[in-house]
């Protein structure tokens, strides 16, 4: 998505007829499909997202792109009837307290009555407003340290940790607050407490912003699936004259005149089409995982490559299972379920896809996507299919009352696909940006730097294009 967004931003003017004067843009992609991990499978009445199933509309980039692509009529939101999250607590599902938003305490009454916390845990959470804020010059800290300091250990373990795991699949003891949660990091400084900051935000917010656990009213998807966006964008780029080369890049090197030499692997089948072994360009945008970027730039700039390689990645597996509705005892009256690590389960979360969005399952059936693995349990994501499916089924039977056999099974593994914003990530990105700025015609884009969500990834591609664009 970052590479496609960068290519679009390099075109002279959106949706105008191709012009001979337009700069030449070449996009190199080894796969037959565009959009990276944004992939959708459709079969026998099921619509299964292989990775992200929606995006947050609070940022404008994804919605604006969809509007430019003429896909606005396809936008759909989470069903209002299920705009809340559940948490597994002592083997039973319980709703996240109304208004609680990852780290923000939410509504007083809901905290006082939630069964997720003991009386002392509720009191500690309520007292967040009296916790002294850190100094303006304080260094970055981990999500766990921040949450325990402000909300208490019990609220962290029962609420924050599972909600965060459902987003970043990260180790909260190492996840950077400044990089992953800048809104809350700044809220403490600006308002003195998360409680006060959330009250200020709520007074100025519009629409459904007080959903429990996440802003479900602001999550959108496309009726035909998320992959429609990159496919439509790729078609648009081709119509605008963007050159596509199906190949892998093996190395980047900068020539004496500061232009760039892009060495290609020479994939089978390209020879007949006259595909080049080398492409020379005034500028290159590297829209790949940072570890791959490091390998491409290792000989050209070892220092930059070292910083890129230092960004860690974690992986997960998504087990999508379809059932007859009669075989699931749970009402599935939420967007999904998150599971605290202290529950001793393998699954991190489960998304009730067919409850969230229409036409994800045949009539009379339900689709549940279960997530396993992450930074704290990488072994489970790599368990072979024959053992992973029974493992997930056993937990769904315990937690959701699933019976019978699944009507459809799909496993998508994303090993080493999620960048980990460890403490100090912002400083590392600043160093990377400084090193890149010293290389004329070079830019980086993707989820490794300043946001893992689809809008942030699109923004990274657009920013990269702006940095290399020539008049």
KEGU-902074 format. One record per residue: residue in three letters; x, z, y of N, C-alpha, C in turn. Coordinates in steps of 0.001 Angstrom, whole numbers, plus 500000, padded with zeros to 6 digits. Layout:
BEGIN
alaXZYXZYXZY...
# end
This chain:
BEGIN
unk500832500000498790500000500000500000500862500000501253unk501980500715501238502848500760502417503435499383502709unk503862498675501659504423497346501856503396496352502348unk502211496396501795501135495501502249500772495788503694unk500677497074504040500341497449505414501427496996506377unk502690497096505962503788496644506813503729495143507023unk503454494402505949503367492945506063502254492546507024unk501121493220506935500015492893507849500402493181509296unk501080494316509506501454494696510863502497493760511461unk503243493045510624504241492108511114503645490774511551unk502421490497511134501779489253511551501480489323513040unk501509488197513737501430488225515200500146488776515768unk499013488472515138497737488995515620496750488936514471unk496087490040514231495218490137513059494104489107513080unk493924488459511915492797487572511653492724486374512610unk493862485881513064493915484618513783494449483557512829unk494212482295513150494680481221512296496204481241512221unk496781480893511061498236480873510949498862479969512003unk500007480368512484500675479617513540502104479309513118unk502576478108513466503941477734513136504942478643513837unk504505479221514953505392480094515711505459481508515137unk504598481795514148504571483152513602505869483447512876unk506294484688512915507487485077512176507207484946510690unk508217484627509933508051484453508488508176485807507797unk507191486150507029507153487429506316507156487145504819unk508064487778504098508159487623502648507927488980501999unk507077489011500997506776490251500276507240490087498833unk508111490970498395508667490915497035508012492005496207unk507369491613495114506606492547494280506782492135492813unk507279493031491956507506492654490556506246492623489694unk505185493265490156503978493390489344503006492234489600unk502084492057488665501012491073488851499896491624489731unk499936492946490023498883493567490804499492494188492051unk498691494235493091499177494761494361498560496129494635unk499292496953495388498755498247495776499425499423495126unk500501499187494356501197500318493741500320501063492760unk500122502358493001499340503178492071497844503086492338unk497435502366493384496010502243493692495427501166492783unk494868501581491659494401500670490621493034501116490109unk492188500157489800490829500426489319490568499629488051unk490007500268487058489598499590485821488084499590485724unk487532498469485326486090498337485154485811497766483766unk485013498475482993484653497965481673483403498657481148unk482500497854480625481304498339479931480522499367480743unk480396499114482047479616500000482891480375501174483461unk481653501334483118482486502413483635483379501879484744unk483584502658485782484559502347486838485511503532486913unk486760503291486509487742504365486383488915504094487322unk489157505030488217490315504933489101491534505483488359unk492618504719488372493823505166487678494565506254488453unk494385506289489761495048507335490552494074507842491597unk494350507615492889493463508112493945492078507483493830unk491038508320493948489675507793493879489002507747495238unk489711508192496301489108508223497634490214508489498647unk489837508533499909490791508860500973490069509661502036unk490851510385502825490301511233503880490145510424505156unk488925510372505664488628509556506842488952510257508147unk489484511484508081489840512188509313490940511455510066unk491786510725509319492771509843509939492189508439509973unk492528507630510992491835506352511187492402505168510428unk493605505259509879494290504052509411493559503325508285unk493075504061507280492429503408506140491090502794506544unk490295503530507317489000503000507754489200501767508621unk490178501803509512490434500655510382490853499440509569unk491673499645508549492086498538507696490894497959506950unk490054498824506428488861498360505712487955497552506636unk487837497979507879487037497224508844487638495847509088unk488962495767509223489606494474509448489436493548508251unk489333494116507064489185493313505854487738492956505557unk486820493398506399485407493083506185484780493832505030unk485268495037504747484774495815503614483944497027504034unk483575497102505296482874498293505796481596498576505008unk480885497532504612479615497724503891479831498365502526unk481074498363502045481362498958500738481696500441500812unk481875500968502003482260502366502125481145503299501666unk481491504261500832480537505289500398481244506642500432unk480478507690500683481008509042500737480617509839499514unk481168511031499411480818511932498317479347512323498437unk478646512294497323477228512667497296477052514044497950unk476184514156498965476002515444499660475631516594498731unk475023516298497602474589517352496683475746518036495969unk476928517426495979478050518011495235479268518232496139unk479058518393497426480183518554498346480705519991498346unk481254520374497244481910521673497115482842521612495915unk483715522594495810484650522679494688484398523958493899unk484717523904492624484628525063491751486031525519491376unk486145526806491079487408527388490615487132528092489294unk488041527906488345487904528626487085488397530059487281unk487549531012486926487873532430487118487430533204485895unk488413533729485167488135534469483938487287533649482982unk487622532352482899486969531466481950485654530874482410unk485179531254483598483905530737484097484123530035485429unk483292529034485702483417528307486965482664529034488068unk483339529165489219482748529818490390483001528943491619unk482077528914492568482293528100493762483343528703494679unk484111527826495327485012528276496380484155528871497494unk484558529981498106483756530579499184483428529554500270unk482214529562500728481767528604501747482680528663502959unk483142527512503393483993527429504567485467527602504290unk485835528073503091487254528243502783487884526863502627unk488971526619503357489589525292503392491083525416503144unk491464525365501891492844525429501430493552526725501807unk493706526979503120494352528199503593493515528934504624unk492544528253505191491717528862506236490648529736505597unk490476530986506052489620531958505371488156531588505234unk487554530893506187486150530524506035485183531574506551unk484004531600505969482924532451506478483017533875505915unk482793534844506788482930536247506418482016536616505261unk480763536221505338479813536612504287480219536052502928unk480674534818502904481055534218501624482269534924501025unk483168535404501861484335536127501362483922537491500819unk483015538142501514482564539466501083481818539441499753unk481262538291499403480427538215498197481057537407497066unk482213536761497297482775535912496243483249536728495049unk482931536294493829483434536981492641484876536595492310unk485451535675493075486812535228492813487858536266493209unk487460537221494054488398538228494531487846539629494265unk488747540565494041488363541961493904488029542505495289unk487418543683495382487153544265496702488410544363497565unk489534544758496969490774544843497737491263543459498154unk491088542467497263491487541110497598490666540537498742unk489373540865498759488509540405499858488919541059501169unk489184542353501118489590543076502322490897542513502870unk491835542234501959493120541685502409492928540325503066unk492060539492502517491806538177503094491143538296504462unk490204539205504578489521539403505858490499539880506929unk491493540651506506492472541186507461493501540159507905unk493374538925507446494322537879507859494400537769509369unk493292537997510039493256537851511502494160538859512205unk494533539929511492495363540966512112496837540856511713unk497153539886510866498539539710510425499346539088511564unk500479539680511826501318539199512920501829537795512611unk501755536907513598502221535535513398503733535475513518unk504303534458512895505751534290512949506166533840514349unk507437533877514625507930533459515930507948531939516036unk507960531454517242507931530010517479509137529332516846unk510259530006516823511490529418516314511714529685514828unk510712530198514149510863530514512726511112529253511916unk511885529390510852512192528252510003511023527948509069unk511120526803508423510136526382507434510041527430506323unk508895527510505678508721528426504551507853527760503504unk507851528300502315507071527709501235505592528028501397unk504775527208500755503330527451500768503009528822500180unk503675529182499099503397530475498483503753531613499423unk504920531557500043505333532618500947504365532730502116unk503985531594502679503071531583503814501711532160503424unk501157531710502296499832532152501879499802533628501532unk500813534104500830500857535529500478501025536379501727unk501854535922502630502084536662503874500817536773504700unk500039535727504757498864535746505625497574536149504892unk497425535728503625496153535938502926496210536973501815unk497403537284501357497524538225500250497767537509498932unk498395538218497997498751537652496699497519537210495910unk496472537998495937495297537678495130494623536390495597unk494466536226496892493854535001497417494740533796497128unk496035533987497186496932532881496858496743532449495414unk496798533392494484496736533042493065495372532507492645unk494315533036493242492982532642492812492389531466493548unk492878531187494764492289530122495578493315529084496052unk494317529532496762495249528594497382496042527814496346unk496607528519495371497455527847494381496712526742493624unk495509526986493084494831525891492369494394524753493279unk493952525076494504493558524012495424494752523150495810unk495899523782496034497110523034496381497603522202495208unk497506522747493996497940522009492809497119520740492622unk495842520794493001494995519621492893495343518527493877unk496144518853494888496536517857495895497953517354495650unk498913518285495492500331517903495460500983518015494082unk500326518627493100500922518886491779502319519491491932unk502476520363492920503802520875493282503957522335492885unk505194522805492964505505524219492807505284524871494165unk504287525730494327503999526298495647505122527172496187unk505992527651495308507122528464495768508188527609496439unk508074526279496297509048525360496892508405524365497845unk507089524268497856506405523289498695506494523685500164unk506942522760500998507158523025502416505850523092503189unk505653524173503918504493524276504796504573523270505938unk505740523143506541505887522253507694505607520812507328unk505955520399506089505769519016505663504402518779505053unk503942519688504202502701519470503461501466519968504204unk501612521036504968500462521641505638500745521883507117unk501128520854507857501492521086509263500340521617510106unk499106521256509740497950521728510506497863523253510479unk498004523830509288497908525285509162499166525963509690unk500297525308509522501551525841510029501463526007511548unk500883524984512213500732525036513671499587525956514085unk498575526080513236497411526896513563497804528359513774unk498722528850512957499162530234513098499812530454514465unk500650529519514878501329529660516169500380529482517342unk499484528480517230498618528161518355497493529144518579unk496932529679517469495776530563517597496083532011517246unk497245532261516694497611533632516333497254534006514912unk496261533291514320495872533527512936495119532304512430unk495049532173511120494292531076510531492798531263510780unk492368532498510756490958532794511005490553532302512395unk491311532679513415490990532258514783491117530753514939unk492140530173514317492327528727514418491196527955513787unk490697528429512656489585527745511991488293527872512795unk488094529003513435486904529157514274486964528199515457unk488137528029516039488298527086517140488039525654516666unk488547525314515504488342523971514957486867523712514673unk486189524717514106484785524556513749483908524355514976unk484276524985516089483462524839517293483531523436517884unk484625522730517599484789521393518165484550520288517151unk484366520656515870484189519655514823482760519151514804unk482601517961514258481278517371514077481082517045512618unk479837516938512212479530516559510845479762517698509876unk479864517336508603480014518315507529481490518650507371unk481908519741508034483312520122507962483509521461507291unk482454522126506920482582523464506366482408523494504860unk482626522351504190482525522339502739483554523280502143unk483232523829500991484116524798500375485264524099499676unk486487524500500018487667524015499329488251522755499900unk487451521839500394487945520592500960486870520007501852unk487291519081502715486330518459503626485660517284502921unk484806517581501938484268516524501089483423515520501856unk482822515927502969482038514987503751482878513910504396unk484198514109504456485082513130505085485835512278504067unk485562512459502783486215511631501777485372510388501506unk486024509234501562485344507951501376486016507154500267unk485269506249499681485814505308498714485093503983498891unk485424503015498048484768501718498075483882501594496844unk482709501046497038481748500945495940482329500205494744unk483153499199495005483726498405493923485053498958493420unk485491500096493963486734500708493519487845500580494543unk488784501508494492489838501574495493490754500358495469unk490906499725494311491823498581494230491337497389495044unk490065497380495397489554496289496223490323496191497537unk490736497310498087491440497297499368492782496565499283unk493704496927498385494952496171498326494770494724497867unk493816494472496970493596493087496537493128492228497695unk492167492727498467491653491965499604492754491788500656unk493566492812500851494643492712501822495678491679501377unk496020491660500093496977490668499582496430489251499770unk495143489048499499494534487734499714494602487336501187unk494348488291502053494408488033503488495819487654503919unk496813488354503395498197488051503751498587486660503277unk498170486307502061498480484966501545497851483892502422unk496607484125502859495929483158503724496597483042505081unk497281484095505493497967484085506785499388483554506701unk499799483111505525501103482492505400502214483390504904unk501909484623504496502944485493503938503412484914502604unk504727484848502414505299484342501175505415485480500170unk504950485240498946505032486242497889506059485800496850unk506940486696496496507910486448495433507711487510494362unk507464487072493129507316488014492028508695488264491431unk509277489367491771510623489679491301510950491125491657unk512069491594491136512571492932491463513837492803492290unk513982493678493259515192493720494071516214494598493359unk517452494110493302518512494873492637519446495547493626unk519579494977494835520509495563495793520208495041497194unk520472495876498184520395495491499589521779495632500201unk522178494630500962523462494701501646523321494092503028unk524085494643503976524018494151505342525212493248505614unk524924492062506136525944491056506405526672491370507714unk527821490728507952528562491000509191527762490760510463unk526815489799510406525993489540511603524792490476511684unk524765491487510818523730492532510764522414492056510150unk522380490816509661521220490412508878521338491039507491unk520284490890506694520237491572505400520227490571504249unk520908490939503205520953490155501964520193490944500902unk519139490330500373518291490960499364518545490265498030unk519200490959497113519522490382495802518378490628494832unk517981489576494115516853489647493195517334489597491752unk516525490178490877516884490210489465516774488828488833unk515804488020489284515574486717488672514689486852487453unk513446487274487673512529487527486565512161486237485866unk511943486306484567511590485142483759510343484477484320unk510416483179484460509269482426484994509446482041486436unk510317482746487151510549482420488551511420481182488720unk512289480904487703513217479800487851512492478473488022unk511431478299487226510698477042487288510048476841488642unk509690477928489297509034477829490605510057477720491735unk511332477667491359512355477556492386512579478831493162unk512297479985492562512459481249493274513937481515493536unk514268482042494680515683482272495008516245483479494277unk517570483496494109518244484666493558518589485641494660unk518594485130495897518938485940497058518029485529498209unk517594486516498967516834486256500190517601486880501345unk517756486135502408518368486684503617517294486862504679unk517405487947505426516355488277506390516942488987507597unk516250488865508716516645489599509917516374491085509760unk515369491401508962514999492808508780514381492984507406unk514511494195506861513884494528505584513159495857505718unk512008495921505111511254497175505014511236497564503548unk511768498736503241511892499202501863510709500120501580unk509699499570500928508465500309500660508383500622499170unk509300501461498726509391501867497327509655503366497295unk509546504013496138509904505441496076511315505665496590unk511550506819497156512852507082497781513998507012496775unk513745507373495522514799507292494508515186505842494249unk514203504949494249514488503521494100515213502984495325unk514772503416496503515446503004497733516903503446497714unk517159504640497191518532505142497114519392504231496252unk518852503785495123519611502904494233519909501561494905unk518961501050495674519150499756496335520186499834497449unk520309500991498081521179501137499247522487501867498935unk522725502181497659523858503043497311525192502462497752unk525412501181497552526688500573497939526747500298499434unk525604499982500019525568499651501446525758500883502318unk525081501984501947525126503197502768525022504417501854unk526123504882501296526095506008500354525503507280500947unk525734507525502238525207508746502850523686508716502888unk523130507607503348521677507451503365521114507518501953unk521769506852501019521296506858499633521277508280499071unk522277509080499434522316510452498955521148511280499457unk520794511105500720519647511828501281518342511376500623unk518217510089500381517009509567499738516884510076498304unk517999510078497604517978510530496208517657512015496089unk517884512782497159517647514227497118516168514583497180unk515309513636497539513865513895497526513390513909496078unk512826515019495667512415515180494272511025514585494026unk510759514300492751509457513771492347508935514556491145unk507635514642491038506982515228489866505957514229489356unk505455514480488173504495513551487592503286514259487019unk502292513485486691501092514034486069500462512954485206unk499507513364484424498719512430483628497250512661483943unk496512511568484008495070511639484238494380511209482956unk493592512095482394492828511793481191491367511625481604unk490901510378481593489519510076481985488666509986480728unk487606510776480703486729510848479531485281510651479951unk484577509807479221483156509591479474482321510192478364unk481243510866478745480374511522477778478912511175478049unk478110511313477035476672511327477262476335512560478086unk475448512405479069475098513561479906474567514710479071unk473896514410477974473338515452477117474416516246476390unk475642515714476359476732516398475666477551517298476585unk477131517442477837477836518305478784476853519366479273unk477083520619478869476149521691479211476234522088480685unk477407521983481288477597522402482676476771521519483610unk476199522063484672475412521252485605476240520253486399unk477550520394486431478430519502487199477939519383488644unk477618520519489215477032520577490554478098520763491627unk479170520015491510480274520074492474481043518774492367unk481980518587493292482828517394493229483868517513492131unk484220518748491806485208518942490766485589520393490600unk486595520608489779487026521941489386488531522032489507unk489027523146490048490466523418490040490714524655489196unk491915524697488607492206525743487628493452526524488050unk493312527812488372494489528626488705495464528697487533unk496721528756487864497740528834486821497579530097485985unk497077531163486589496946532430485874495880532380484777unk495053531321484760494045531179483713494651530762482375unk495912530315482394496584529964481149496127528667480538unk495567527767481342495107526467480855496143525392481148unk496016524270480430496911523143480687496396522266481822unk495092522162481986494595521259483022494726521895484401unk495130521051485348495248521474486742493909521397487453unk493154520348487142491895520111487838491085519105487046unk489812519028487368488929518017486791488033517492487903unk487955516180488013487101515545489017485865514992488325unk484696515345488851483447514876488266483081513539488932unk483754512489488521483708511209489221482310510648489365unk481542510684488296480211510081488342479226510912489147unk479554512174489414478714512993490277479069512755491745unk480328512467492005480790512254493374480308510918493930unk480460509861493133480191508511493615479280507776492637unk478411506890493141477502506155492254478221505086491449unk477597504700490338478049503562489517479434503759488933unk479811504998488663481094505252487986480903505383486485unk479679505517486028479384505649484604478035504990484319unk477812504532483088476503503983482741475404505029482898unk474190504579483043473051505485483162473002506399481933unk472838507680482186472774508653481104474127509165480646unk475199508769481356476542509204480987477247509818482195unk478328510535481951479115511135483025480589510823482784unk481337510691483879482772510434483811483508511625484415unk484429512191483659485240513328484099486711512937484011unk487417513073485123488861512798485139489607514132485177unk490424514384484177491153515633484058492632515394484332unk493251516291485110494644516150485523495496517214484836unk496615516791484265497548517715483619498966517382484067unk499874518350483904501274518124484247501639518796485541unk502289518050486428502736518605487697504121519214487596unk504607519689488738505974520212488813506193521421487923unk505145522217487689505301523438486906505029523248485420unk504563522060485021504251521813483610504499520347483265unk505718519860483476505973518431483241505827518019481784unk506001518958480868505945518609479448504569518094479042unk503495518698479584502151518308479173501840516873479562unk502321516436480723502057515064481154502673514045480212unk503700514450479453504390513533478559503924513647477107unk502980514531476827502479514681475457501846513361475006unk502144512953473792501627511671473308500106511699473224unk499513510506473324498062510374473419497327511101472298unk497834510978471100497132511543469940496974513053470039unk497832513712470805497741515164470970497151515552472328unk497355514692473339496880515025474681495356515016474759unk494715514041474159493252513960474229492592515164473568unk492970515555472343492369516774471763492625518019472607unk493817518105473223494133519257474070493153519343475245unk492940518210475911492028518185477057490593518423476614unk490206517811475510488837517999475007488562519462474697unk489527520141474110489334521553473771489092522382475024unk489830522099476091489645522866477321488309522517477987unk487910521254477963486624520880478548485463521495477767unk485624521626476474484569522277475680484435523739476072unk485565524405476280485522525812476669484958525995478077unk485370525145478992485078525354480407483743524754480827unk483442523549480330482240522837480767481179522708479680unk481435523250478518480451523165477448480273521761476923unk481376520992476845481303519624476326481192519657474810unk480344518809474270480195518681472823480212517193472469unk480307516909471188480305515515470765481611514815471097unk481644513533470819482842512725471053482705511932472338unk483817511678473029483741510894474267483366509444473982unk482620508869474899482232507462474784483354506534475220unk484227507031476061485359506244476529486511507186476829unk487723506736476538488936507524476787489954506630477473unk490542507119478536491619506389479197492661507385479700unk493915507096479427495020507944479879495907507136480811unk496135507659481990497053507040482942498138508053483281unk499364507690483000500494508584483246501237508129484496unk501489509073485367502261508801486581503450509759486609unk504396509493485705505560510366485575506542510057486700unk506918511093487436507853510908488540507291510090489678unk505978510166489912505345509336490942504978510093492211unk504980511420492168504537512196493324505732512855494018unk506047512446495254507163513085495955506872514556496209unk507917515358496124507790516798496316508389517182497667unk507528517645498558507983518053499884508487519487499823unk509699519649499353510255520986499218510644521544500593unk510844522852500645511199523512501912512419522818502517unk512328522487503792513385521753504463513182520251504457unk512041519795503919511781518353503819511781517683505188unk511200518321506176511144517713507516512538517472508081unk513440518417507847514816518239508312515484517082507578unk515227516975506274515813515866505517515280514527506014unk513977514448506268513391513195506768513966512848508136unk514169513861508979514777513602510294516182513032510140unk516939513554509184518287513020508924518213511586508425unk517273511331507526517093509969507005516730509007508132unk515825509422508988515424508565510101516587508271511038unk517427509264511252518590509064512112519565508065511481unk519779508180510179520668507253509485520095505842509468unk518789505729509253518151504415509252518241503772510637unk518084504576511675518150504047513039519514503432513343unk520530503870512614521857503303512803522068501991512086unk521054501551511346521124500279510626520109499311511220unk520581498354511974519664497411512615518870496642511555unk517567496529511790516721495748510906516354496415509604unk516521497726509511516160498457508295515061499459508596unk514080499554507730513022500556507856512579500985506467unk512075502208506383511553502765505141510065503050505295unk509327502900504209507895503210504237507484503738502874unk506391504512502860505880505035501607505519506499501703unk505176507066500570504662508436500529505747509490500523unk507005509083500430508081510058500265508423510822501532unk507901510387502683508443510891503939507474511763504732unk506315511249505088505450511988506012503973511957505612unk503697512049504332502307512139503905502036511337502659unk501302511944501705501033511282500428499664510619500386unk498800510879501365497470510288501370497508508816501733unk496477508075501355496424506638501631496506506338503123unk495798507044504000495963506758505433497392506959505916unk498053508025505449499437508270505864500372507184505354unk500124506700504132500969505644503573500792504351504365unk499547504026504721499301502849505562500019503010506894unk499913504196507489500575504450508769502081504290508657unk502650504687507521504102504551507357504517503091507344unk503713502237506706504013500810506708503907500214508094unk502891500614508828502704500105510190503837500567511108unk504266501820510958505361502327511781506668501610511454unk506883501338510158508083500614509766508098499216510356unk506949498549510342506864497212510933507167497254512424unk506637498240513107506874498362514558508352498560514860unk509060499268513968510463499572514234511381498371514050unk510962497383513256511820496218513026511307494955513692unk510104495027514259509503493824514816510355493279515965unk510582491983515928511349491322516974510396490604517935unk510679490549519242509796489881520187509757488383519921
# end
